[in-house]
Amino acid sequence: MLTAAIFPHSLSQVLGFVGNLKLGSNFGAAFNLLRIPIYCIGLKLIFRLRTTIAKLPPKELSGFLVQTIFVKCAACLATIVFFLFEDITCWMEETDDTLCKNTSTAALYLSIIILIATLTSVIRRSAQDEVRKELSISKERLASFDLDVKEKVELGCLFITAAASLILLSSLGVSSEQNPANIYTGMIGFAGFTVIFFIETSELLQAEERRSSGISTSSSRRLKMKRMGSRNLSSSYLSKSSRFMDFV
Amino acid sequence: MVIGAMSERQKRDHAVSWEKIATMTNVKLRHKIVGFLLTLVGVCSMFLFCLLETETEEGKDESLGTTVSILGLTGTAAVILAILSEASVLMKDEGGEAIELEEEIIVSEVSSFWVALSVVMTMSYTALYAGYAFNPSGYWGEYADLILPIVGLSFIISTVMKPLRNDRKYIRFIVCHFVQFAVCSEVRKSEERSVQDMPLC
């Protein structure tokens, strides 16, 4: 069934690849080829997501469908529509369409960032409560910066995406010709959240696999150790700060 | 004010939870109409909000003014109808029966109506393809860029709205939906043209 789904898409992309090569657009041709694995992974992920959601207990499933799929996605849709209207308004206002390129680019990238953020949230909510608690970062750990490499990367990407989104938001209604910096900012923001999406997805899949194979103790042990570590760390900070205060 | 003037019983009888909306069960026609009207008000308000600081130029004043008027009037009419609908509930005298606590609704799948709506929204990309086929010099690429995030979101949520359905028929539907989305998710950008030629303006 999966092959049946992937075959028409792959065929269309191969034809697009040939067409783009004939036109001399190497970038377009490469993008055509790149889309085949991206869509295959996407479809596989969707079926995996469905299986994970189906395993949720009835109450959690109900909460997921109503709060995440229905309410959160409706909110995401409303925000995207708002950006869309900003773009359309610019088209209606300006006689020269090159003056709207800035707004169009900002609106497109902001919408894509919001879309990926919503997808990340959907994937996170598809896991059972226990798994989510296991993977969440507490404020205490954040304050003491007791994070592993993946979490530090995630946090860094989050800051980068937030900064990129703010820059894009500020250039949303500005009528000017295409500013290349806007495209780069959008791409940085997009890449940042894509990294977060992949880290979250891989962590959840690993946690789910551990859970289904009954090896759930290692991660919880790791979590306990982390908590103990953070406690030790905070106590050491406290003792250091009290010594410093004494010294002062 | 109208909702505030209702009795507790009236409020409880006419409240619509997210669970009810998701499953579309026990949702009265009045609620469906009010829901549609409020969505219309939201969309019109958003568009008007975006037009708030628009500077008009020569030759464009008339079309922009007409758009603002149509949106404003539609939004106002919709909100008035929604208020009237709520007021009709307030006016009805239904006696003072005891309040019955409603059972908690457990949602196992979202209504087919919302799945169909998502599929229709995803298919808007296919409609752009059709437009491109008839008129390749149009602005289909620009429109496609605009609606791409909406189409992507609609496609993904439509596939997970009924997670417990694993029968062959439903899986076939998901596969066909994927094929339709994946094959028709790129519209080639047309050549640069003046913005006045765009059908939207």
Contacts between the chains, C-beta under 8 A, distances in Angstrom:
chain1	res1	chain2	res2	distance
A	1	B	171	6.2
A	1	B	172	7.5
A	1	B	175	5.7
A	2	B	175	7.8
A	4	B	175	6.3
A	5	B	175	4.2
A	5	B	178	5.0
A	5	B	179	5.7
A	5	B	182	7.9
A	8	B	179	5.1
A	8	B	182	7.6
A	8	B	183	5.5
A	9	B	178	7.7
A	9	B	179	6.5
A	9	B	182	3.8
A	9	B	183	5.6
A	12	B	182	7.8
A	12	B	183	4.9
A	16	B	186	7.3
A	35	B	186	7.9
A	39	B	182	5.1
A	43	B	178	5.7
A	43	B	182	8.0
A	46	B	156	7.1
A	46	B	159	5.1
A	46	B	160	7.3
A	46	B	174	7.6
A	46	B	178	7.8
A	49	B	160	6.1
A	50	B	159	7.0
A	50	B	160	6.0
A	50	B	163	5.1
A	53	B	160	6.1
A	53	B	163	3.9
A	54	B	163	4.6
A	54	B	164	5.5
A	54	B	166	7.3
A	58	B	106	5.3
A	58	B	108	6.8
A	59	B	106	6.6
A	61	B	106	7.9
A	61	B	107	7.5
A	61	B	108	6.3
A	61	B	163	7.3
A	62	B	19	7.0
A	62	B	105	7.5
A	62	B	106	4.7
A	62	B	107	4.3
A	62	B	108	7.1
A	65	B	22	6.1
A	65	B	107	4.9
A	65	B	108	7.7
A	65	B	109	7.2
A	65	B	110	5.7
A	65	B	161	7.4
A	65	B	163	7.9
A	66	B	18	4.8
A	66	B	19	5.5
A	66	B	22	5.2
A	66	B	107	5.5
A	67	B	18	7.5
A	69	B	22	7.9
A	69	B	110	6.5
A	69	B	157	5.7
A	69	B	160	6.4
A	69	B	161	6.4
A	70	B	18	6.1
A	70	B	21	7.2
A	70	B	22	4.9
A	70	B	110	6.7
A	70	B	114	7.7
A	71	B	18	6.0
A	73	B	153	6.4
A	73	B	157	5.1
A	76	B	153	6.2
A	77	B	150	6.6
A	77	B	153	6.2
A	78	B	42	7.1
A	78	B	46	7.5
A	80	B	149	5.0
A	80	B	150	5.5
A	80	B	153	7.0
A	81	B	43	7.1
A	81	B	46	6.4
A	81	B	150	7.2
A	82	B	46	5.3
A	82	B	49	7.9
A	82	B	50	7.2
A	84	B	146	5.5
A	84	B	147	7.3
A	84	B	150	7.3
A	85	B	46	5.6
A	85	B	47	5.0
A	85	B	49	7.9
A	85	B	50	4.2
A	86	B	50	5.2
A	87	B	146	6.0
A	88	B	47	7.8
A	88	B	50	7.6
A	88	B	146	7.6
A	88	B	200	6.8
A	89	B	47	7.7
A	89	B	50	4.3
A	89	B	51	5.5
A	89	B	54	5.9
A	91	B	195	6.2
A	91	B	198	6.8
A	91	B	200	6.5
A	91	B	201	6.1
A	92	B	51	7.8
A	92	B	54	7.1
A	92	B	60	7.3
A	92	B	63	7.6
A	92	B	64	6.0
A	92	B	67	7.1
A	92	B	200	7.6
A	92	B	201	5.8
A	93	B	54	4.9
A	93	B	55	6.4
A	93	B	56	7.6
A	93	B	57	7.4
A	93	B	60	7.6
A	93	B	64	7.7
A	94	B	57	8.0
A	94	B	195	6.6
A	95	B	57	6.1
A	95	B	59	7.9
A	95	B	60	7.1
A	95	B	194	8.0
A	95	B	195	6.3
A	95	B	196	6.8
A	96	B	194	7.9
A	96	B	195	6.7
A	97	B	192	7.8
A	97	B	193	7.8
A	97	B	194	7.0
A	97	B	195	3.7
A	97	B	198	7.7
A	100	B	195	7.6
A	104	B	142	7.5
A	104	B	145	6.9
A	104	B	146	7.7
A	107	B	146	7.7
A	108	B	145	5.7
A	108	B	146	7.6
A	108	B	148	7.4
A	108	B	149	7.5
A	111	B	148	7.9
A	111	B	149	3.7
A	111	B	150	7.8
A	112	B	148	7.9
A	112	B	149	5.7
A	114	B	149	7.4
A	115	B	149	4.8
A	115	B	152	5.9
A	115	B	153	5.6
A	118	B	153	6.8
A	119	B	156	6.5
A	122	B	156	7.5
A	122	B	157	7.9
A	122	B	160	7.3
A	126	B	160	8.0
A	173	B	53	7.2
